[in-house]
């Protein structure tokens, strides 16, 4: 019995098995829509910007021998 998962693009339920060459997507179209979203930078990792560089205290660094 194959596991059923939702296509990450459209949500259609698909069987997770080796015969599905587009998995985790339901079709080539959904796969290409997702690739296009990556190519146009629609997916992004959030970044927290700081004004200062963090410099370790002298007590935190290892001492040379």
C-alpha positions as semicolon CSV with decimal commas, in nm:
position;residue;x (nm);y (nm);z (nm)
1;X;0,000;0,000;0,000
2;X;0,154;0,333;-0,109
3;X;0,150;0,639;0,111
4;X;-0,063;0,931;-0,009
5;X;0,086;1,282;0,014
6;X;-0,029;1,627;-0,095
7;X;0,138;1,795;-0,390
8;X;0,334;2,093;-0,245
9;X;0,210;2,317;-0,526
10;X;-0,161;2,242;-0,571
11;X;-0,246;2,012;-0,279
12;X;-0,374;1,722;-0,492
13;X;-0,338;1,386;-0,318
14;X;-0,084;1,160;-0,492
15;X;0,062;0,818;-0,422
16;X;0,425;0,822;-0,309
17;X;0,576;0,542;-0,515
18;X;0,863;0,489;-0,761
19;X;0,627;0,496;-1,060
20;X;0,545;0,863;-0,990
21;X;0,838;1,031;-1,163
22;X;0,726;1,380;-1,057
23;X;0,704;1,313;-0,683
24;X;0,655;1,499;-0,456
25;X;0,458;1,685;-0,724
26;X;0,149;1,552;-0,899
27;X;0,258;1,650;-1,250
28;X;0,535;1,806;-1,455
29;X;0,339;2,132;-1,455
30;X;0,343;2,157;-1,074
31;X;0,713;2,068;-1,072
32;X;0,790;2,345;-1,324
33;X;0,576;2,602;-1,138
34;X;0,780;2,531;-0,825
35;X;1,109;2,554;-1,017
36;X;0,995;2,887;-1,161
37;X;0,923;3,018;-0,810
38;X;1,281;2,933;-0,707
39;X;1,424;3,087;-1,025
40;X;1,239;3,416;-0,970
41;X;1,342;3,417;-0,601
42;X;0,984;3,397;-0,474
43;X;1,111;3,161;-0,203
44;X;1,349;3,334;0,036
45;X;1,516;3,259;0,365
46;X;1,453;3,540;0,614
47;X;1,764;3,722;0,737
48;X;1,796;3,926;1,053
49;X;2,033;4,213;0,986
50;X;2,238;4,370;1,263
51;X;2,416;4,705;1,269
52;X;2,722;4,581;1,455
53;X;2,959;4,293;1,409
54;X;2,977;4,069;1,712
55;X;3,332;4,066;1,848
56;X;3,409;3,802;2,112
57;X;3,533;3,922;2,450
58;X;3,902;3,865;2,524
59;X;3,806;3,619;2,795
60;X;3,613;3,403;2,543
61;X;3,903;3,338;2,304
62;X;4,150;3,054;2,361
63;X;4,493;3,155;2,485
64;X;4,800;3,065;2,272
65;X;5,048;2,819;2,425
